[in-house]
Amino acid sequence: MRSTITARGQTVVPAPIRKKFGLGPSKRLEWIIDDDTIRVMPVDTDPVVAFRGSGRSGAAARLLAERRRDRERE
């Protein structure tokens, strides 16, 4: 499946992927760079659930950075 990136940097998640992973409006996605590969993962809105099982991949640093950004927006 393919999608196009708009001039504003937006793209569409294909419908079969949205259905399979239960993605809808306001669902968050995490973009992970692995060398020359990009992975996109759905992120649960509950930070405890989102963090579970992610200890080795730098998730703690990403979670702390995300929380810092959230505080700055408040």
N, CA, C and O atoms as a Tinker XYZ file with bonds, in Angstrom:
   296  protein
     1  N      0.839000   -1.172000    0.000000    73     2
     2  CA     0.000000    0.000000    0.000000    64     1     3
     3  C      0.887000    1.239000    0.000000    63     2     4     5
     4  O      1.974000    1.247000    0.577000    81     3
     5  N      0.404000    2.265000   -0.649000    73     3     6
     6  CA     1.167000    3.502000   -0.752000    64     5     7
     7  C      0.288000    4.690000   -0.420000    63     6     8     9
     8  O     -0.935000    4.639000   -0.549000    81     7
     9  N      0.934000    5.757000    0.010000    73     7    10
    10  CA     0.247000    7.033000    0.183000    64     9    11
    11  C      1.200000    8.134000   -0.242000    63    10    12    13
    12  O      2.403000    7.911000   -0.377000    81    11
    13  N      0.661000    9.306000   -0.448000    73    11    14
    14  CA     1.444000   10.453000   -0.890000    64    13    15
    15  C      1.537000   11.465000    0.237000    63    14    16    17
    16  O      0.591000   11.626000    1.008000    81    15
    17  N      2.663000   12.145000    0.338000    73    15    18
    18  CA     2.833000   13.199000    1.330000    64    17    19
    19  C      2.463000   14.526000    0.677000    63    18    20    21
    20  O      2.939000   14.843000   -0.413000    81    19
    21  N      1.602000   15.307000    1.355000    73    19    22
    22  CA     1.176000   16.593000    0.824000    64    21    23
    23  C      2.259000   17.650000    1.061000    63    22    24    25
    24  O      3.258000   17.392000    1.732000    81    23
    25  N      2.045000   18.832000    0.503000    73    23    26
    26  CA     2.986000   19.940000    0.686000    64    25    27
    27  C      3.097000   20.328000    2.164000    63    26    28    29
    28  O      4.120000   20.871000    2.579000    81    27
    29  N      2.068000   20.060000    2.954000    73    27    30
    30  CA     2.086000   20.365000    4.384000    64    29    31
    31  C      2.656000   19.215000    5.217000    63    30    32    33
    32  O      2.648000   19.291000    6.445000    81    31
    33  N      3.145000   18.163000    4.579000    73    31    34
    34  CA     3.741000   17.040000    5.291000    64    33    35
    35  C      2.733000   16.023000    5.795000    63    34    36    37
    36  O      3.072000   15.183000    6.629000    81    35
    37  N      1.510000   16.080000    5.313000    73    35    38
    38  CA     0.467000   15.157000    5.747000    64    37    39
    39  C      0.363000   13.980000    4.789000    63    38    40    41
    40  O      0.728000   14.076000    3.617000    81    39
    41  N     -0.144000   12.866000    5.313000    73    39    42
    42  CA    -0.387000   11.700000    4.480000    64    41    43
    43  C     -1.639000   10.994000    4.983000    63    42    44    45
    44  O     -2.122000   11.284000    6.078000    81    43
    45  N     -2.161000   10.076000    4.194000    73    43    46
    46  CA    -3.356000    9.325000    4.553000    64    45    47
    47  C     -2.948000    7.893000    4.882000    63    46    48    49
    48  O     -2.189000    7.266000    4.143000    81    47
    49  N     -3.461000    7.390000    5.996000    73    47    50
    50  CA    -3.250000    5.981000    6.339000    64    49    51
    51  C     -4.301000    5.194000    5.564000    63    50    52    53
    52  O     -5.495000    5.446000    5.728000    81    51
    53  N     -3.886000    4.252000    4.728000    73    51    54
    54  CA    -4.853000    3.494000    3.927000    64    53    55
    55  C     -5.927000    2.817000    4.793000    63    54    56    57
    56  O     -5.646000    2.357000    5.900000    81    55
    57  N     -7.149000    2.767000    4.274000    73    55    58
    58  CA    -8.296000    2.227000    5.003000    64    57    59
    59  C     -8.066000    0.820000    5.554000    63    58    60    61
    60  O     -8.443000    0.573000    6.699000    81    59
    61  N     -7.466000   -0.125000    4.803000    73    59    62
    62  CA    -7.265000   -1.469000    5.370000    64    61    63
    63  C     -6.379000   -1.442000    6.621000    63    62    64    65
    64  O     -6.586000   -2.233000    7.542000    81    63
    65  N     -5.402000   -0.546000    6.657000    73    63    66
    66  CA    -4.525000   -0.440000    7.831000    64    65    67
    67  C     -5.294000    0.180000    8.988000    63    66    68    69
    68  O     -5.176000   -0.280000   10.124000    81    67
    69  N     -6.086000    1.225000    8.715000    73    67    70
    70  CA    -6.894000    1.843000    9.776000    64    69    71
    71  C     -7.840000    0.831000   10.393000    63    70    72    73
    72  O     -7.997000    0.790000   11.614000    81    71
    73  N     -8.473000    0.013000    9.562000    73    71    74
    74  CA    -9.424000   -0.983000   10.061000    64    73    75
    75  C     -8.723000   -2.057000   10.883000    63    74    76    77
    76  O     -9.187000   -2.410000   11.967000    81    75
    77  N     -7.617000   -2.575000   10.378000    73    75    78
    78  CA    -6.908000   -3.660000   11.066000    64    77    79
    79  C     -6.411000   -3.235000   12.446000    63    78    80    81
    80  O     -6.457000   -4.021000   13.392000    81    79
    81  N     -5.933000   -1.986000   12.565000    73    79    82
    82  CA    -5.347000   -1.528000   13.825000    64    81    83
    83  C     -6.268000   -0.626000   14.629000    63    82    84    85
    84  O     -5.858000   -0.075000   15.650000    81    83
    85  N     -7.506000   -0.471000   14.180000    73    83    86
    86  CA    -8.474000    0.334000   14.922000    64    85    87
    87  C     -8.078000    1.800000   15.024000    63    86    88    89
    88  O     -8.279000    2.429000   16.063000    81    87
    89  N     -7.520000    2.344000   13.954000    73    87    90
    90  CA    -7.082000    3.736000   13.950000    64    89    91
    91  C     -8.226000    4.642000   13.535000    63    90    92    93
    92  O     -8.921000    4.369000   12.556000    81    91
    93  N     -8.416000    5.702000   14.268000    73    91    94
    94  CA    -9.459000    6.664000   13.946000    64    93    95
    95  C     -8.988000    8.061000   14.286000    63    94    96    97
    96  O     -7.814000    8.267000   14.592000    81    95
    97  N     -9.900000    9.027000   14.235000    73    95    98
    98  CA    -9.533000   10.407000   14.552000    64    97    99
    99  C     -8.900000   10.514000   15.938000    63    98   100   101
   100  O     -9.331000    9.856000   16.884000    81    99
   101  N     -7.899000   11.331000   16.035000    73    99   102
   102  CA    -7.177000   11.622000   17.282000    64   101   103
   103  C     -6.281000   10.478000   17.763000    63   102   104   105
   104  O     -5.631000   10.611000   18.800000    81   103
   105  N     -6.232000    9.372000   17.045000    73   103   106
   106  CA    -5.325000    8.289000   17.415000    64   105   107
   107  C     -3.909000    8.753000   17.140000    63   106   108   109
   108  O     -3.647000    9.387000   16.118000    81   107
   109  N     -2.995000    8.443000   18.043000    73   107   110
   110  CA    -1.609000    8.887000   17.892000    64   109   111
   111  C     -0.765000    7.795000   17.246000    63   110   112   113
   112  O     -0.975000    6.603000   17.471000    81   111
   113  N      0.192000    8.236000   16.441000    73   111   114
   114  CA     1.139000    7.334000   15.793000    64   113   115
   115  C      2.542000    7.739000   16.196000    63   114   116   117
   116  O      2.835000    8.926000   16.340000    81   115
   117  N      3.402000    6.764000   16.376000    73   115   118
   118  CA     4.803000    7.037000   16.666000    64   117   119
   119  C      5.632000    6.640000   15.458000    63   118   120   121
   120  O      5.472000    5.547000   14.916000    81   119
   121  N      6.520000    7.536000   15.040000    73   119   122
   122  CA     7.394000    7.304000   13.900000    64   121   123
   123  C      8.764000    6.947000   14.443000    63   122   124   125
   124  O      9.350000    7.713000   15.209000    81   123
   125  N      9.277000    5.791000   14.054000    73   123   126
   126  CA    10.546000    5.287000   14.564000    64   125   127
   127  C     11.510000    5.120000   13.393000    63   126   128   129
   128  O     11.181000    4.500000   12.381000    81   127
   129  N     12.707000    5.688000   13.551000    73   127   130
   130  CA    13.730000    5.578000   12.512000    64   129   131
   131  C     14.698000    4.473000   12.906000    63   130   132   133
   132  O     15.297000    4.526000   13.980000    81   131
   133  N     14.854000    3.476000   12.049000    73   131   134
   134  CA    15.803000    2.377000   12.217000    64   133   135
   135  C     16.728000    2.372000   11.005000    63   134   136   137
   136  O     16.385000    1.832000    9.954000    81   135
   137  N     17.899000    2.973000   11.159000    73   135   138
   138  CA    18.844000    3.094000   10.050000    64   137   139
   139  C     18.158000    3.755000    8.856000    63   138   140   141
   140  O     17.852000    4.946000    8.909000    81   139
   141  N     17.913000    3.013000    7.794000    73   139   142
   142  CA    17.283000    3.561000    6.591000    64   141   143
   143  C     15.812000    3.181000    6.466000    63   142   144   145
   144  O     15.238000    3.253000    5.379000    81   143
   145  N     15.208000    2.779000    7.570000    73   143   146
   146  CA    13.820000    2.324000    7.562000    64   145   147
   147  C     12.993000    3.184000    8.513000    63   146   148   149
   148  O     13.471000    3.590000    9.571000    81   147
   149  N     11.753000    3.455000    8.127000    73   147   150
   150  CA    10.814000    4.168000    8.990000    64   149   151
   151  C      9.719000    3.186000    9.393000    63   150   152   153
   152  O      9.119000    2.530000    8.542000    81   151
   153  N      9.464000    3.091000   10.700000    73   151   154
   154  CA     8.353000    2.272000   11.194000    64   153   155
   155  C      7.327000    3.203000   11.818000    63   154   156   157
   156  O      7.686000    4.171000   12.488000    81   155
   157  N      6.063000    2.915000   11.600000    73   155   158
   158  CA     4.987000    3.698000   12.195000    64   157   159
   159  C      4.188000    2.761000   13.085000    63   158   160   161
   160  O      3.717000    1.710000   12.649000    81   159
   161  N      4.043000    3.171000   14.362000    73   159   162
   162  CA     3.357000    2.310000   15.324000    64   161   163
   163  C      2.229000    3.085000   15.992000    63   162   164   165
   164  O      2.419000    4.246000   16.357000    81   163
   165  N      1.049000    2.465000   16.163000    73   163   166
   166  CA    -0.011000    3.126000   16.923000    64   165   167
   167  C      0.415000    3.230000   18.388000    63   166   168   169
   168  O      1.052000    2.323000   18.924000    81   167
   169  N      0.059000    4.340000   19.027000    73   167   170
   170  CA     0.399000    4.564000   20.423000    64   169   171
   171  C     -0.890000    4.685000   21.217000    63   170   172   173
   172  O     -1.774000    5.464000   20.861000    81   171
   173  N     -0.997000    3.923000   22.279000    73   171   174
   174  CA    -2.173000    3.995000   23.133000    64   173   175
   175  C     -2.193000    5.331000   23.865000    63   174   176   177
   176  O     -1.137000    5.855000   24.218000    81   175
   177  N     -3.377000    5.890000   24.099000    73   175   178
   178  CA    -3.478000    7.173000   24.788000    64   177   179
   179  C     -3.130000    7.055000   26.269000    63   178   180   181
   180  O     -2.778000    8.052000   26.899000    81   179
   181  N     -3.223000    5.865000   26.826000    73   179   182
   182  CA    -2.823000    5.624000   28.209000    64   181   183
   183  C     -1.309000    5.450000   28.223000    63   182   184   185
   184  O     -0.816000    4.477000   27.652000    81   183
   185  N     -0.547000    6.352000   28.852000    73   183   186
   186  CA     0.915000    6.269000   28.798000    64   185   187
   187  C      1.483000    4.986000   29.387000    63   186   188   189
   188  O      2.543000    4.534000   28.955000    81   187
   189  N      0.810000    4.392000   30.355000    73   187   190
   190  CA     1.302000    3.148000   30.952000    64   189   191
   191  C      1.195000    2.013000   29.936000    63   190   192   193
   192  O      2.126000    1.222000   29.782000    81   191
   193  N      0.069000    1.936000   29.252000    73   191   194
   194  CA    -0.118000    0.903000   28.227000    64   193   195
   195  C      0.844000    1.143000   27.066000    63   194   196   197
   196  O      1.431000    0.194000   26.545000    81   195
   197  N      1.013000    2.402000   26.655000    73   195   198
   198  CA     1.907000    2.727000   25.544000    64   197   199
   199  C      3.346000    2.367000   25.864000    63   198   200   201
   200  O      4.100000    1.967000   24.977000    81   199
   201  N      3.730000    2.503000   27.115000    73   199   202
   202  CA     5.120000    2.271000   27.526000    64   201   203
   203  C      5.437000    0.793000   27.737000    63   202   204   205
   204  O      6.592000    0.385000   27.610000    81   203
   205  N      4.438000   -0.003000   28.053000    73   203   206
   206  CA     4.634000   -1.412000   28.408000    64   205   207
   207  C      5.360000   -2.176000   27.304000    63   206   208   209
   208  O      4.958000   -2.140000   26.141000    81   207
   209  N      6.438000   -2.870000   27.687000    73   207   210
   210  CA     7.176000   -3.712000   26.750000    64   209   211
   211  C      8.118000   -2.958000   25.840000    63   210   212   213
   212  O      8.576000   -3.513000   24.841000    81   211
   213  N      8.424000   -1.704000   26.153000    73   211   214
   214  CA     9.243000   -0.900000   25.252000    64   213   215
   215  C     10.563000   -0.471000   25.862000    63   214   216   217
   216  O     11.151000    0.511000   25.408000    81   215
   217  N     11.043000   -1.163000   26.860000    73   215   218
   218  CA    12.207000   -0.722000   27.610000    64   217   219
   219  C     13.513000   -0.675000   26.849000    63   218   220   221
   220  O     14.388000    0.104000   27.228000    81   219
   221  N     13.699000   -1.443000   25.821000    73   219   222
   222  CA    14.996000   -1.520000   25.157000    64   221   223
   223  C     15.149000   -0.588000   23.967000    63   222   224   225
   224  O     16.263000   -0.425000   23.469000    81   223
   225  N     14.091000    0.021000   23.499000    73   223   226
   226  CA    14.172000    0.762000   22.245000    64   225   227
   227  C     14.207000    2.279000   22.419000    63   226   228   229
   228  O     13.902000    3.007000   21.475000    81   227
   229  N     14.570000    2.769000   23.598000    73   227   230
   230  CA    14.605000    4.210000   23.819000    64   229   231
   231  C     13.246000    4.792000   24.133000    63   230   232   233
   232  O     13.058000    6.006000   24.047000    81   231
   233  N     12.289000    3.945000   24.499000    73   231   234
   234  CA    10.932000    4.404000   24.763000    64   233   235
   235  C     10.882000    5.347000   25.953000    63   234   236   237
   236  O     10.084000    6.285000   25.959000    81   235
   237  N     11.716000    5.120000   26.958000    73   235   238
   238  CA    11.695000    5.985000   28.136000    64   237   239
   239  C     12.049000    7.410000   27.743000    63   238   240   241
   240  O     11.382000    8.350000   28.176000    81   239
   241  N     13.075000    7.587000   26.941000    73   239   242
   242  CA    13.470000    8.926000   26.500000    64   241   243
   243  C     12.374000    9.561000   25.658000    63   242   244   245
   244  O     12.096000   10.750000   25.809000    81   243
   245  N     11.736000    8.780000   24.763000    73   243   246
   246  CA    10.648000    9.316000   23.937000    64   245   247
   247  C      9.456000    9.711000   24.803000    63   246   248   249
   248  O      8.848000   10.759000   24.588000    81   247
   249  N      9.121000    8.868000   25.786000    73   247   250
   250  CA     7.994000    9.157000   26.665000    64   249   251
   251  C      8.254000   10.429000   27.466000    63   250   252   253
   252  O      7.368000   11.275000   27.582000    81   251
   253  N      9.456000   10.573000   28.017000    73   251   254
   254  CA     9.782000   11.770000   28.787000    64   253   255
   255  C      9.761000   13.018000   27.909000    63   254   256   257
   256  O      9.283000   14.068000   28.339000    81   255
   257  N     10.270000   12.916000   26.695000    73   255   258
   258  CA    10.254000   14.058000   25.775000    64   257   259
   259  C      8.820000   14.438000   25.419000    63   258   260   261
   260  O      8.489000   15.621000   25.344000    81   259
   261  N      7.972000   13.441000   25.199000    73   259   262
   262  CA     6.575000   13.708000   24.872000    64   261   263
   263  C      5.869000   14.389000   26.038000    63   262   264   265
   264  O      5.110000   15.337000   25.838000    81   263
   265  N      6.113000   13.916000   27.242000    73   263   266
   266  CA     5.500000   14.537000   28.427000    64   265   267
   267  C      5.995000   15.972000   28.614000    63   266   268   269
   268  O      5.231000   16.847000   29.021000    81   267
   269  N      7.281000   16.212000   28.314000    73   267   270
   270  CA     7.842000   17.561000   28.411000    64   269   271
   271  C      7.141000   18.495000   27.423000    63   270   272   273
   272  O      6.798000   19.626000   27.767000    81   271
   273  N      6.929000   18.013000   26.189000    73   271   274
   274  CA     6.223000   18.810000   25.182000    64   273   275
   275  C      4.787000   19.097000   25.622000    63   274   276   277
   276  O      4.284000   20.206000   25.441000    81   275
   277  N      4.131000   18.081000   26.205000    73   275   278
   278  CA     2.770000   18.272000   26.688000    64   277   279
   279  C      2.705000   19.365000   27.753000    63   278   280   281
   280  O      1.800000   20.199000   27.739000    81   279
   281  N      3.673000   19.357000   28.683000    73   279   282
   282  CA     3.710000   20.379000   29.743000    64   281   283
   283  C      3.930000   21.767000   29.149000    63   282   284   285
   284  O      3.334000   22.737000   29.615000    81   283
   285  N      4.776000   21.873000   28.130000    73   283   286
   286  CA     5.060000   23.167000   27.513000    64   285   287
   287  C      3.827000   23.728000   26.812000    63   286   288   289
   288  O      3.656000   24.945000   26.743000    81   287
   289  N      2.975000   22.864000   26.297000    73   287   290
   290  CA     1.764000   23.299000   25.604000    64   289   291
   291  C      0.689000   23.794000   26.566000    63   290   292   293
   292  O     -0.186000   24.568000   26.177000    81   291
   293  N      0.751000   23.350000   27.822000    73   291   294
   294  CA    -0.294000   23.702000   28.794000    64   293   295
   295  C     -0.218000   25.131000   29.231000    63   294   296
   296  O     -1.030000   25.571000   30.045000    81   295
